[in-house]
Amino acid sequence: MDYSFGSVPSLTMRTIGDILDFFVFLGPKPEQVIQQYTWLVGRSILPPYWSLGFQLARWDYGNLTHMQQVVKRNRDAGIPLDVQYADIDYMDAEKDFTIDPINFHGIKEYFAELNADGIRTIVILDPATIDDQVHYAPTIEGIKEDVFIKWEDGKTLMKGSCWPGDVFFPDFFTNRAQSWWSRWALPRKKHRDRQTNG
Ligand SMILES: *[C@@H]1O[C@H](CO)[C@@H](O)[C@H](O)[C@H]1NC(C)=O
């Protein structure tokens, strides 16, 4: 298809055929044209303002003291900090929804302090939970609630490898996986208290 603008002003389109759907966005201002166009094709999400800020994320702090030192060093140097992350080393044996009870003891209180200073905090979660069907409640419940991806026979759980070892992968396209995941991931006391791993 070829199209060209003329001086009238005009637009000439030449095509070999097929069905053409035309949408004309009249504005009249450019900003309104954008609004009308995104109304038609769908709008992207509006990220929270803070998520566009300065973020400090790294793996291998190793322990909470080290993280606190790095945060303090950056803030003392006048480097802006809007979001602080904890990578998988905050977890107990790299299992989702757990906290290393020794090296990251007190992270909750520390993050509350940062939050009080206007700094957001994020803990990383891997989209895979360990194949421990004896001690690890998220996987035990997940199997019971049929949340994990299976092979095409519809029965065998698809097992893979991730940080904690052998893992299963939640099928986030299903409502049951979403509600199972939210139950474990959302920081609500009644859910945390049910964990077997801290
Ligand atoms: C905390 O981590 C840092 C950096 O890895 C290390 O140098 C330090 O020895 C650790 N402290 C404790 C108490 O484990």
The ligand as a MOL file (V3000), in Angstrom:
LIG
                    3D

  0  0  0     0  0            999 V3000
M  V30 BEGIN CTAB
M  V30 COUNTS 14 14 0 0 0
M  V30 BEGIN ATOM
M  V30 1 C 27.3460 -9.8490 56.0790 0
M  V30 2 O 27.6830 -9.7860 54.7010 0
M  V30 3 C 28.9120 -9.1340 54.4430 0
M  V30 4 C 29.0470 -9.0190 52.9310 0
M  V30 5 O 28.8580 -10.2380 52.3040 0
M  V30 6 C 30.0540 -9.9050 55.0820 0
M  V30 7 O 31.2590 -9.2500 54.8400 0
M  V30 8 C 29.7910 -10.0330 56.5760 0
M  V30 9 O 30.7760 -10.8390 57.1630 0
M  V30 10 C 28.4180 -10.6020 56.8590 0
M  V30 11 N 28.1130 -10.5230 58.2620 0
M  V30 12 C 27.6180 -11.5390 58.9370 0
M  V30 13 C 27.3310 -11.2820 60.3730 0
M  V30 14 O 27.3850 -12.6320 58.4380 0
M  V30 END ATOM
M  V30 BEGIN BOND
M  V30 1 1 1 2
M  V30 2 1 1 10
M  V30 3 1 2 3
M  V30 4 1 3 4
M  V30 5 1 3 6
M  V30 6 1 4 5
M  V30 7 1 6 7
M  V30 8 1 6 8
M  V30 9 1 8 9
M  V30 10 1 8 10
M  V30 11 1 10 11
M  V30 12 1 11 12
M  V30 13 1 12 13
M  V30 14 2 12 14
M  V30 END BOND
M  V30 END CTAB
M  END
